């Protein structure tokens, strides 16, 4: 089974989508078809032994559209097509609009200028010249009909195949107007031949050429504006693609060379200089630097990288020089995966769209029936043919299935793109919709609520032993150990630059601790049970041990042969934003449950610190999915937030799996949503974004239904007898175009979505670094602004003044390059900087 993506052109409404899906879906060997109107794309899963891509393209062509296999660009990281069919179609629509307008303007002037009192050739308004008047309008209408011939080609083709679309409505409506105008020309010619000037004058006043031409022109204008608006919805993907460097500097055969990024191989040594973007994923081999990963993770603060650390493609080297060994290149890089996930999510369908799809399948045939019935009814009521014809045309033209077709996909694309902007990768539209239904959030403790790595949290000693000396003893004892707590002890000793002494006779005591000889003296390191078995004096440390355990910390006793010298408390510390995230979950009305393998006493201590409503303790990794199943059996809709590795079964079981701090293949495969940062607040943002998108979709669907429910009866003349309301076909065309554009513009409001949660001050001010001893000058924050609108020294002086007025900012503005160099004493958000500059009438277009 193979899945292939195609670019499809010619689609204008949800009926087109249904028609293409039906045409391809009935081919033998096709397992699934998903057509997206917004991206003009189609994804087909098929048996390649029974079916070829050419057959699929021909099936689409037979349906009245064009399909081409989606081709990737030269650079493997960038998945944009070589031929941008969407852009070509937009350019064609713009050309059609301008050509139509060029001929419509004189047509309207000739047909309606005298009504407005404009200077007007008398010969056009004379009954004796009625044929000249009519034929001139016909000639001006022909170019408009010709340049918009696609409406007729596709519309009538699908109509004759009993699968009419919006193009069919436009084709029938405009054709009816033009054909009636041609009929009128014959009548005028016949009347003039028989000297019946009154008859000729009567037909010359009811030509309807301007109606047909205006319908085509306004529909084309609406489609052009719609195409321009739709292109904005994919800005997030475009920005991601633009992040990929085009070249990389590598070392081969001891020579430094610059090569296209697609030629970088796994294992190559890549040089990254200050200010450059990292071209591929890799591991730092030499050097160190602060790296800006905000484009991928949303983390605004630089991350310190040194030998052995992983760096991601498209991140920016802020200061130092380093080399890396390439581990993932081409389509395997993190950036390429992100782009692929966002594209797949934006082109997928949400369950909420099924209602619109079902209605669209019967919408156009029903509208054609209504138009015919309305025309016949008004004729039977004794009204003139031209009156009944205008009613039928108005019904055909005002009906708008494209608004129904766009209601869901535009909001999905903007929503998934906005999520990617904040480091939230939503894998499908179904996942995005499911997120707003969640009522219970289950949180894994280790790595989700906590850092996932034990740290020394406190040191207690007897009066005769300095804290530094106790830590030296503990680190020397733990150096040969493989116990998880030993890493925390050694890390703390390294941070304090302590000297680790060699030990002899090292022995691990299972379940209790270790013992060894150092400087000729025997020492113990372990739990309370070990101390009691060896009979050493505990002093007051026994009670302290219980207190630490109650707080969720692990006490490590350090003793010589006679007495306990002190206790080192070790704990997997909570992340700075965990408590705030839980408060935000509860503010959304969600129940929060913590799953942990810890003892109930430790879990209760963490519950107290975080304010979690409930927890389940002593849960083995393989049993976590059973706990999820229990909640679901109780009627809960559950989201599972975990690290995506040992929590994978539970995430698969849950209604919505969220992998936090991921980016690994396991996390991407097992989760519905991947958070690039290890910040639980991003899970809150995911749920808020989902709610915003679903509200937007419902607004779009409401408008689309409301518009058609009101518009069609109005066009059919339902209100004419009572209120005298009759809709001119030209106004119907304008209303139809306005409907589609309105839906797209409403979806674009999602671009203003921002997380409402506030980072804690501690979190905002901390710089992620693995070395406390690094020189602060190395990690001083610097930013470069590109500013639009400055034209003189007074402008640059105003900008410099307002930037320097921001707390913690030192700014120097350069008018020649339209840029500003900022040095930040502490972290200042990009939004605060932008708002300050925008407030005085200038625009920040880029912050690096």
BAMIKOL-731802 format. One record per residue: residue in one letter; x, y, z of N, C-alpha, C in turn. Coordinates in steps of 0.1 Angstrom, whole numbers, plus 5000, padded with zeros to 4 digits. Atoms other than C-alpha are relative to their C-alpha. Example, Ala and Ser with C-alpha at 12.3 -4.5 7.8 and 13.67 -1.06 7.14 Angstrom:
! residues 2
A500949885000512349555078500950125000S499149895000513749895071499250115008
***
This chain:
! residues 848
X500849885000500050005000500950125000X499249885001501450344990499150125002X500749884999500350694999500750114992X499449895008500950974974499250135001X500649874999500251344975500050064986X500149935013498951534945499650145002X500549865001498451904937498850004991X501250005008494951954924499650154997X500449865004493852274904498649994994X501449995005490452394894498949995010X501150014990488552324926499650145006X500549874995486352604938499149995013X501050014989483952464964500049865006X500050144993483252164987499349904991X500650105010481152004959501149954991X498950045008484352004938500849895008X499350104992486051824967499449875000X500850134999483351564970500149934986X499950065013483451514932501349934997X498750055002487151464931500249875008X499950124991487051224961499249884994X500950115005484251024945500749944987X499450055013486051004911501249915003X498850074997489350884926499649885009X500350114990487750674954499449884993X500650125007485950444929501049924992X499050075008489150344912500449875007X499650124993490149984919501450015006X498750004994492949954944500250125010X499949884991492250294962499449965014X500450034986492050255000499450125006X500549884994491450615010500450124992X499749875007491250964995499650115009X500249884992491551295013500350124992X499849885008491051614993499950125008X500149884992491751955008499950124991X500349885009490252264992500950115003X499149894996492452505012501349994993X498650015005495752365001500049954986X500150065014494452234967500849884999X499250125000495951904975499149875002X500750134999494951534975501049905005X499250114995496351244995499349874997X500650135005495650894980500849895005X499450124997496350564996499549894991X500550095010496350294970501049884998X499250125003497749954959500750024987X499349965012500550044935500249884990X499950115009500449694920498850004990X501249995008496949764907499750134994X500449875004496950134901501350094999X498849915002499450404889499550145003X500349864998499650774896499450064988X500649945012498850844860498549974999X501450035000495550664863499250095009X500649914990494750874893499950144994X500049875007495651194874498950014989X501050015011493451084845498650015005X501350004994490551024868499650145005X500249864996490851374882499750094988X500249925012491051514847498649974994X501350045005487951324836498950075008X501049944991486151484866500050154997X500049865004487051824851501050095007X498949924992490151924872501349954995X498750055004493851874869500849965013X499250054989496151674892501449974996X498650025003499951654894500649945013X499350054988502151444917500850115007X499349904992503451664945501549975000X498650025001507151704938500750095011X499249924990509651814965501050084994X499049915005512152084961501449945000X498750055001515852054955500649975014X499550024987516652094992499149905008X500950104993515351785011499350055012X500749954988514551985042498750074996X501249925003512052195023499149924991X500950095007508952015012499050084991X500849925009507552294990500149944986X499950065014506652184954500950084991X499249935010508952264925499150104992X500949915007505952404906498950035010X501049964990503652604929498750024992X501249995007500352524913499050105006X500949904993498452724939500350144996X499549865004500553034931499650024986X500349995014500052974894498550034998X501549985001496252954899499650145005X500349874995496253264920500450114990X499649905010498253454893499050004988X500950005011495853334867498750075004X501249944995492853444888500250155000X499749855000494453794891499950054986X500149965014494853814853498650004995X501450015005491253704847499250125006X500749894993490053964872500350144993X499649875007491954254855499450014986X500550005014490954154820498550025001X501449994999487354114831499650145004X500349864996487354454848500250104988X499749915011488854614817498950014990X501150005009485954504796498650035007X501249984993483254524823499750155001X500249864998483854894829499350074988X500849945011482855014794498649944998X501350075002480054754793499050065010X500949944990478554894825499750154996X500249865004479055254812498950014989X500950005011477155174780498649965004X501350054997474354974796499350085011X500649944989473755184827500450155002X499549874998475555514822498950114999X501149905002472355704811499250015013X500749994988470755604844500650085011X499249924991473455784863500250144996X499849875005473356094842501350034995X498649995005476856034828499950054985X500049965014477856184794499949874992X500350135006476455934770499650034985X500349985015476355904731498549984998X501550015003472755964720499749894991X500250105009473155714693499749865006X500250134993473255424718498649995006X501350004993469955534734498950024990X501049985010468055574702499449864996X500650135004465455284694500549964987X499650045014466655304658501449945000X498750054999470155214669500149895011X500150114989469054934694501049894997X499150115003471054674675501450045002X498649954997474254884677500249995015X500050004986473554924714500249865006X500050134995472954554720501349924996X498950085005475754414698501350055006X498849954993478354644714500149945014X499950064987477454504748500449854998X499750145003477654154733501549984998X498650015003481154214720500950035012X499249984988482354354753499849885010X500250124991480854044771500949884996X499350125005482653794749501449985006X498750024994486253854762499949965015X500250034986484953834798499649855001X500450145000483253504790501149914996X498950085005486353374772501149995011X498950004990488853464799499649925012X500650084989486553294825499449874995X500650125006485952994803500049875009X499950114991486952754831498749975007X501350024994483652814848499049924992X500950075010481852684817500549864998X499450135003484252404810499849905011X500150094988484252254845498549995004X501450004996480652364853499149914992X500950095009478952194823500549865000X499550145000481251894824499549935012X500550074988480351814860498549995000X501450015001476751894853499549884992X500350115009476551644824500349875006X499750134993478151384847499249985012X500950014989475351434872500750035014X499349964987477751584898500350155000X499849865001477251954896500750075012X499349924990479452204915499650145000X500349855001479552574922500250054987X499749955013481052624888498849974991X501250035008477852464874499050115002X500949904997475752724892500450134992X499549885007477953004878499849994985X500150035014477952854843498650024995X501449995004474152814842499550145001X500549864997473453154857500550104989X499549905009475753354835499749974985X500450045013474953144804498650044997X501449975002471253204809499950154997X500149855003471853584810500650034986X499449975013474153584779499149944989X500850065011471953344759498750094998X501249915001468853564767500450134993X499649885007470853864755500249984985X499950035015471653694722498649984994X501450015005467953604719499450144998X500549865001467153974725500650074987X499449945012469654074697499249964987X500750055012467753854672498650075000X501349934999464454004684500050144996X499949865004465754354680500250014985X499750005014467054274645498749974992X501350035006463654124636499050125001X500949884998461754424650500450114991X499549895009463954674632499749974985X500350035013463454484600498550024996X501449985002459754524604499550135005X500349864995459954884616499250015013X500650004987458754794651501050065010X499049944991460855044670499749985015X500350024985458955004703500449875005X499650134996459554634703501549995001X498650005000463254684695500550075013X499649934988463554944723499749925013X500450084988461754714748501149895002X499050114998464254424741501450065003X498749944997467254664742500150045015X500049964986466254754778500249875009X499950124992466354384789501049904994X499050095007469554244775500749905010X499350094990471254104807501449974997X498550035003474754104791500850055012X499249954988475954324820499849925012X500150094988474454084845500949884999X499150125002476253784830501450045002X498649964999479553974827500350045014X499749964986479254124862500149885009X499950134992478553774877501349944999X498750065002481653634861501150085006X499049924995483753934871500150005015X500049994986482653954907500449865006X499650144995482953574912501549994999X498650015002486453594898500850095010X499449914990487253894921500049935014X500150074987485953694951501049885001X499050125000488053384941501450055001X498649954999491153604937500350055015X499849964986490653764972500149885009X500050124992489853424986501449934999X498850065002493053284971501150075007X499049924993495153564985499949985015X500350024986493553525019500549865005X499650144997494153145018501549995001X498650015000497753195010500650045014X499549954987498153375043499949895011X500250114990496953065062501249915001X498950095000500052875053501350085003X498849924997502453155064500949925010X499250074990503552935094500949904993X499250105007504752655071501050074991X499149935008506352905048501250055008X499049954991508253055077500949895004X499250114996509452715088500949964988X499250045011510652635053501250104998X499049895001512552965052501149985010X499050024990514452855083501249914995X499050105004516352585064501250074993X498849945007519952705055500149934986X499850065014520852655018501349934999X498750065001524452575024500549965014X499450044988526652415051501550004998X498650015001530352435059500549875007X499650134994531952095064501549984998X498550045001535451945069500149874994X499850135007536351675044501549994996X498550025004539951545039500850115005X499349894993541151815064499850134993X500349875007539752085040498650055004X501349944997537052325049499350044987X500749965012534452365022498550035002X501449964999530952515017499349924989X500850085010528452275000498550025002X501449994998524752274994499549905011X500350084988522952145025499549864997X500550135003521451855007501149904998X498850095002524951715001500749965013X499450044987525751685039499649865003X500250144997526051325049500149975015X499950044986525551155082501449965004X498750024997528851155100501050114996X499249885004530151475084500350095012X499749894990531851735106499650134994X500649875005529952065102500550115009X499549884993531352405112498850095001X501149904997528852655128500650125006X499449884995530053005132498950095007X500949914993528453285153499050074990X500949945009525253415137499449914989X500550105010524753105114498949915006X501050104996521852865115500649864998X499550145000522652505122499349934988X500650055013522152325088499449865002X500650144998521451965101500049975015X499950054986520851785134501349935002X498850064997523951675151500450015015X499550004986526051635183501350085000X498849924999528651895193501249925003X498750074998532151765189501150095007X499049904994534152075199499450135001X500549864998533552425212498750005008X501349984993530452565230499450134996X500749885003527952835225498650005006X501549994997524452965233499350004987X500750025013522052855207498550035002X501449965000518653005199499249904993X500850115006516152725194498550044999X501449954999513052955195499249964988X500850035012512052885159499449865001X500550144999511652505168499249985012X500650044987510752495204499150115006X500849894994509252845211500750055013X499349954988511752885240500850124996X499449875004512853255239501450015005X498649984995516053205259500949904993X499050085006519253075244500349885009X499650134992520352715254501549984998X498650025000523952655263500349864995X499650135006525552375242501549985001X498650034999528852205248500249864994X499650135006530651885237499049895005X500950114997528251595236498550035000X501449955001525051805234499449994986X500750015013522451765206499650144996X500549885005521752065184499149974988X501050025010518852095160500250094988X499949925013518752215124499150125002X500749875001517552575119500150085013X499849924988518552685154501250094997X499049905003520852995155501150005010X498849994992524353005169500250145004X500049874996524353315190501450065002X498749944996527953355201501249924996X498750085002530653085201500149934987X499750095012532252865174500049865005X499950144997531652495174499849914988X500150105011531752185152499049895005X500950114996529151915152500149884990X500150125009528851555138498649984996X501450015005525851525116499449875003X500750134997523351265128498849984992X501250005009520251355108500150104990X499949915011520251505074498749994991X501150015009517751585047498649995006X501450014995514151475054499949945014X500050064986515251315087500250105011X499749904989516051645105498750045007X501149954992513851785132499150104993X500849905008512852075110499249944989X500750075010511851845082498849935006X501150074993509751635106498950105004X501049904996508051955119499250044988X500749965011507152075085499149904995X500850115005505851735075498849995009X501150014991503651715106499050114998X500949885001502252065102499249994986X500750025013501451995065499049905000X500950114999499851665072498750045008X501149964991497751815100499150104993X500849905006496652115080499249954988X500750065011495551895051499049895004X500950104995493651645072498650065003X501449964998489951655079499649985015X500550014987488351715113498649944999X501450065000485151515122498950104999X501049895001483251845125499750044986X500349965014483651895088499149904992X500850105007481651585079498650054997X501449945002478351775083500050084988X499949925012479452025057500249924988X499850095012480651745034498749944996X501350065003477251575036499150094993X500949915005475351885029500550044986X499449965013477751985000499749904989X500350115010477051654983498750024993X501349995006473451744977499650154998X500349865000473652124979499750054986X500249945013474152214942498849954992X501250045007471551984927498750065006X501249944993469052114953499850154995X500149865004469852474943499550014986X500449995014469452404906498549974999X501550035000465952254913499350125005X500749884995465052554934500050114990X500049895010466152794907499049974989X500950035011464152614880498650015005X501449984994461052594903499650145002X500349854998461352964912499750074987X500249945013461553054875498649964995X501350055005458552844866498850065008X501149954991456452954896499750154996X500249865003456953324887499450024986X500650005013456053254851498549975001X501450044998452853074862499250115007X500749894993452053374884499750124991X500349895010451953584852501050114999X499049905001455153774856500849984987X499350015013457253854825501249905001X498950105001459953614813501350055006X498849944996462753854820500150015016X500149994986461553894856500349865006X499850144995461353514862501449954997X498650045003464753464845500950065010X499149944990466453714868499949945013X500250074987464953534898500849874999X499350135001466353194885501550035001X498549975000469853354878500550035014X499649964986469953514913500149895009X500050124991469153184930501349924997X498850075003471953014911501350065005X498749924997474553284917500250025015X499849964986473853364953500449885009X499750124993474153004965501549985001X498650014998477552944980500549885007X499450124993478852594987501450015004X498549984997482452724987500250045015X499949954986481752895021500049885009X500050124992480852555035501349924999X498850075002483852395020501250065007X498949934994486252655034499950015016X500349974986484652675069501049935009X499250084992486752395084501550014997X498550015003490152365065500850135003X499349884997491052735068500450015015X499849994985490652735106501049895004X499150114997492552395108501450044996X498749965004495452525088500650115008X499449894992495852855107500349955014X499850054987495452665140501249915002X498850084999498052405133501350084998X498849915003500452665119500350095012X499849924988499952875150500649925011X499450094990500652575172501549984997X498650025004503952515153500850125004X499349884996504852875160500450005015X499750014986504752795197500649875004X499450134997506552465194499149895004X501050104998503352265195499649934987X500250075013503152005167498749915001X501350075000499551885162499949914988X499850105011499551565140498849994991X501150015009496051585126498950095005X501249924997492851785125499149935010X500850084990491151505145500550025014X499349984987493651555173499650145005X500349864996493051935173498650015004X501449994996489251885175499849925013X500150084988489651615202500450085012X499449934989491651845224499050095007X501049914993488652075231499049925008X500950094993486651775244500549955013X499350064988489151675271499450065013X500549964987487751685306500949955011X499150054990490551495324501449994994X498650005005494351545321500849915010X499250094992496551265333501550044998X498649965002500151365340501049905006X498950084995503151145343500950095009X499249914991505351265372501450024995X498649995004508851195361500250054986X499849955013509951415332498950094995X501149925004506551585330499850115010X500149914989505951745363501450045006X498749974994509551715374501150004989X498949995010512951765356500449874994X499650135005513451395353501449965004X498650034996516951405368500150045015X499849974985517651385406501050115002X499149904996519351685421500250015015X499849984985520851765455499250125004X500949894996518251985472500450065014X499649954987519752015507501149915006X499050074994522751915528500050035015X500049994985522651855567501249935006X498850064994525751795587500050015016X499849984986526851745623501050135001X499249884999528652055637501549994997X498550025002532151905634500449984985X499750035014531851835597499550114990X500449905009531752115571499249944988X500950055011529152085543500949964988X499150035011531952085517500749875002X499350124998533751805533499149884999X501050115001530651585536499749974986X500250025014529951635499501149934993X498850065005533551545491500049855003X500150144995533151215511499049934991X501150075007529851135494500349984985X499750015014531051215459501149894997X498950105002534250995464499449865002X500650134999532050705476499149974988X500950035011529550745448500649994986X499450005013532050775420500049864993X500050135006532350395414498549954999X501450064999528550345420499350034987X500949985012525950305392498650035005X501349964994523050405415499550134994X500549885006520750675400500350135009X499749894991521450895431501450054999X498649965000525150895425500250114990X499949895010524751115394499750135005X500349874994523151385414501150055010X498949974990525851375441501250054992X498849975007528651385415499850144992X500349885007526951665395500150125010X499949894990526651885427501550025004X498649984997530351815435500850074989X499449945011531351915400499750154999X500449864999529352235403500850085010X499349934989531252325435501549984998X498550035003534652215419500749935012X499450084989535351965447500949894994X499050115004538151715446499549875004X500550134997537051355444501249915003X498950094996539351115463499849864996X500150145003540150765453499649915012X500450094989538550485474500549864997X499650145001539450125481498849915006X500950104994537449815490498550044998X501449955002534249955474499149884999X501050115000531249735480498650064999X501449965000527649785470499149905008X500950084991525049665495498650014994X501350005007521849575475498950055010X501249954993518749775487500450085012X499749924988520749965514501050114996X499149895003523750155500501449954996X498650045004527550135496500950025012X498949984991530750115517501350004993X498650005006534350195509500950065010X498949954991537650295525500650124992X499449885005539050645519501050065010X499049954991542250775534500249915012X499850094989542450465555498849995010X501250004992538950525570498849944993X501250065006535750325564498850095001X501249915001532650515553498849924994X501350065005529050425546499250114993X500949905007526550595522498849914997X501250085003522950465522498850055007X501249964994519550455537500049985015X500150024986518350445573500249865005X499950154997518150065573501549965001X498550034999521950045566500650055012X499449944988522750285594499649925012X500550074988520650085619500749865000X499450135000522149755608501550015005X498649994996525749885613500150065014X500049964987524750035646500750145002X499449874998526050385640499150105007X500849904993524850685661499350094989X500849925009521950865643499950145003X500349864995521851185664498650034997X501449965003518751375653499649974986X500250025015518951255617498849904997X501150095003516350985621498750074998X501249925002513551235625500050084988X499849925012514951445598499749924987X500250095011514951145575498549994996X501450025002511151095580499450134994X500649875005510451465574500450024985X499649995014512451465541499249914991X500850105008510551155529498650054998X501449945001507251325537499950114989X500049905010508351605514500449954986X499750055013509151375486501549994996X498550005002512951385490500649875005X499350134996515351085493501250045009X498949974991517651115523501249904998X498850085002521250975517500950025013X499149994987523050905551501449984996X498650025001526750955551500649985014X499550034987528550795581501449935000X498850084998531850665594499749885008X500350134993532150355615499350035014X500649974987530850535647498750084999X501149915000528350805637499650054986X500549945012526250965610500650144999X499449875002528151265596499050104994X500949905006525251415578499049934990X501050055010522351365553500150104988X500249925012522251475517498749964994X501350035005518751515504500050014985X500150015015518151425467498649994996X501450015005514951475448500050044985X500349965014513651495412499250135001X500649874997512851865415498950034990X501249965008509552005401500550114990X499749905010509752215369499350135005X500549874995509152585376498650034996X501349965005505952605356498949895003X500950114998504352275368498750055008X501149964992502152435395499150104993X500849905007501052725373499249924989X500750075011500152475345498849935006X501250074994497952275369498950095004X501049904997496252585381499250044987X500749965013495552675344499149884995X500950115004494152325337498750005008X501250004991491852355367499150124996X500749885004490852705355499249974988X500850045012489652545323498949895003X501050094995487452315344500449854998X499550135002489652005339500449935013X499550084989490251725364501549964997X498650045002494051665369500349885009X499650124992495351325379501549984997X498650035002499051245385500249855001X499650145000500450895377501549995004X498650014996503650795395500349865005X499650134994505550475404500550025014X499549974986506650645437499049945010X500850044989505350535471498950115002X501149914998502150695482500450125008X499549884992503950915508500750104992X499349915008506151065482499050074990X501049945009503251115458499150105007X500849904992501251285485500750135002X499249884998504051525492500050094987X500049925012504151625455498650054997X501449965002500351645454499850135008X500149884991500651895483500750124994X499249895006503352105465499350064988X500549955013501452125432498550035001X501449974999497852135445499249914990X500750095009496851835423498849945007X501350054993493251705430500249865004X499950144997494151335428501349944994X498950065006496951095421499849845002X499950144999497650725416501449965001X498650034998500850595431500349854998X499450135001503050285428499449934987X500550065013501950235391501249964992X498950045009504250035370499850054986X500249945013504950165335499049924991X500850085008503149875319498550005004X501449994995500049945340499450144998X500549865001499650315332498850004990X501250005009497350235302498849955006X501150064993495150035325499350115008X500649894992494650345347499250104990X500749925010493750545315498649944997X501250075004491250275306498950015011X500949994989489650295341499250144999X500649865000489050675337499050004988X500849995012487650625302498749925002X501250084997485250355315499150075009X500849924992484050605340499450124992X500649895008482950835311500950124998X499149895001486051055311500650014986X499249985013487651205279501450045005X498749984993491351175288501150044991X498749965006494551345277501149955009X498850054993497751175287501250084996X498849925003500851395290501249925006X498850074996504151205292501250034992X498849975007507651185279500149924987X500150065013506650965250500849884998X499250125001508950675257499349895009X500650104992507850465287498550035002X501449974999504450645286499249974987X500650025013503750545250498849915000X501350085000501150265257498950085006X501049924994499250505279499550114991X500349895010499350785253499249944989X500850065010498050545227498649965004X501350044994495250435250499150125002X500849884997494150785258499350064988X500749935011491851005237500950104993X499149905006494651255232501449985007X498750024995498351165237500950124998X499249885001500651465244501449965005X498650034997504451405243500750135004X499449874996506251675263501549994999X498649995001509751785257500649904991X499750115009509951545228500950044988X499249985012511351555193500649864996X499450135003512351185194499049934991X500950085009510950935169498949935007X501050084992509150735196498950095004X501149914995507351045209499150044988X500849965012506251155174499149894996X500850115004504950805166498849985010X501050044991503050755198499050105004X500949894995501551095205499250064989X500849925009498851295189500550154999X499549865000500451625199501549995006X498650004996504251675203500450145005X499549874995505551965225501550005000X498549995002509052065216500750045012X499349954987509752215250499549915011X500450084988509652045284499350095009X500849904992507052295296498649965000X501450054999503652175308499050114996X500949895004502252525301499649994985X500350015014502452435264498849904998X501150095001499952155270498750085003X501249914998497552425284499750074987X500249935012498152625253499449924989X500650095009497252325232498549995001X501550014997493852285248499350144997X500649875003493252665246499950024985X500049995015494252665209498949924994X501050095005491952375202498650075002X501349944998488952555218499850124991X500149885009489752875198499749964986X500250055014489852675165498649954999X501350065001486652485172498950115000X500949885000484852815181500050074987X499949935013486152965149499349924989X500750095010484952665128498550015001X501449994998481552685144499450134995X500449875005481353055136499950004985X500050005014482352985100498849924994X501150085005479752705096498750075002X501349934997477052915112499850114989X500149895010477853205088499649944986X500350075013477852965058498649964999X501450055000474552805067499050125000X500949894999472953135077499950084987X500049935013474053305045499149934990X500750075010472553035023498549995004X501450014996469353005044499250134998X500649875003468653375041500150044985X499849955013470153435007499249934989X500750075011468453164986498550045000X501449965001464853254997499950154995X500049865005465653624991500150014985X499850005015466953554956498849944993X501150075006463953324949498750095000X501149915000461653624955498949975011X501050034990459953484986499450125007X500549884993459753835001499550114991X500449905010458754004969498550045001X501449984999455053974973499650095012X500349934987455054105009500750135001X499149884997457954355010500550064988X499549945012458754414974501549984998X498550025001462354274979500349914988X499550085011463954144947501550024998X498549995000467654064944500550004986X499449995014469454174912501149895000X498950105001471753894900501450055002X498649944997474754134901500350015014X499949994985474154194938500249865006X499950134995473753824943501449944998X498650055003477153754927501050075010X499149934990478754024950499849935014X500350064987477053864980500749865001X499350135000478353524971501550015002X498549984999481953644967500350045015X499849954987481653825000499949895011X500250114990480453515018501349925001X498850084999483553315009501250075006X498949924994486053595017499850025015X500349984986484253645050500549885009X499750124993484753285061501649995002X498550005000488553305052500550105010X499549894991489053635070499749975015X500350034986487253515101501049895005X499050104996489653215102501450065003X498749944998492653445099500150085013X499949944987491653605132500849915010X499350094992493253295147501550035000X498649965000496653445137500350095012X499849914989496153675167500049925013X500050084988495953385191501350005008X498850004992498453405220499749925013X500250074987498853185251499750105010X500449914989497053355280500849975013X499350034988499253185306501250095001X498849914998502053395321501149925006X498950074995505453255327500450065014X499649954987506653275363501350094998X498949915001509253555369501349925000X498850084999511853295378500349934987X499850075012511353105346500450104989X499649905010511553425325501450045001X498749944998514853525341501149904999X498950105000516653195340500549974986X499450045013518953105312500449855001X499750145000519152735303501549984998X498650035001522752635309500449895008X499550124992524652335321501250035008X498849964992527552525336499750135007X500249884991527152765365501250085000X498849924999530752865362500450074987X499749945012530552995327500050155001X499949864999531453365322498750064995X501349955003528253575322500050084987X499949935013529553775292499749914988X500350095011529253465271498549984997X501450035002525553435276499150135001X500849885000524553805276499250014988X501050005011521453845255500250124991X500049905010521754035223499049984989X501050015010519154105197500250114989X500049915011519054265162498650024995X501349975006515954445150500150054986X500249935013514954525114498750085001X501249914997512654825116499650074987X500549945012510454955088499450145003X500749874999509355325084500950115004X499149894997512455525095500650064987X499649935012513355785070501050125002X499149894997515456055088500649985014X499450014987517756105118499050025012X501049984990514756225138499349875003X500750134998513055885132500949915008X499250094992516055685144500250045014X499949964986516455905174498849975009X501250034993512855855184500049855004X500050144998513155475180501149965011X498950034990516455465200499650055014X500549954987514855675228499049905006X501050094995511855445231500549865004X499450134996513955135231500850005013X499249984987516355265258499150025012X500949984989513255345279499549875005X500450134995512554975282500949955010X499150044990513854835314500949884996X499150115003516954625309500550004986X499650005014517554735273501050114997X499149905005520554915258500049994985X500350005014519855015222500950104992X499449915009521755165193499449984986X500750015013519855245161500950054989X499349965012521455255127499050034988X501049965010519355455101500449944987X499650045013521455345071499549854997X500450145002520654975076498649975006X501350014995517255035092500049895011X499950104990518354825122500350065013X499649964987518854835159500749895007X499350104992521354655181499650015014X500449994986520054565215500849915009X499450094990521854435246499150005012X501050024989519654295273500649965013X499550034986520554305310499349875005X500850124997517754045315499049984989X500950035011515153885293498950104999X501149915003512754115276499249934988X500750075011509953965254500050084987X500149945013509854025217498850094998X501349925001506254145220500150145007X499849874993507254415245500850104991X499149925009509954545221499250054988X500849965012507554535191499050105004X501149904996504754715210500650135002X499549864997507054995221500350074987X499749945013508255055185498750034992X501349985007504755015170499350125005X500849904994503355265195500450144995X499549875005505455555179499950004985X500349995015504455465143501049934991X499150075008507255235132499749855001X500350145000507254855125501249925001X498950094999509554585137499749884991X500450115009509654335108500849875003X499350124997512254095122500850025012X499150004988514054015155500849874999X499050125001517153795154500850015013
***
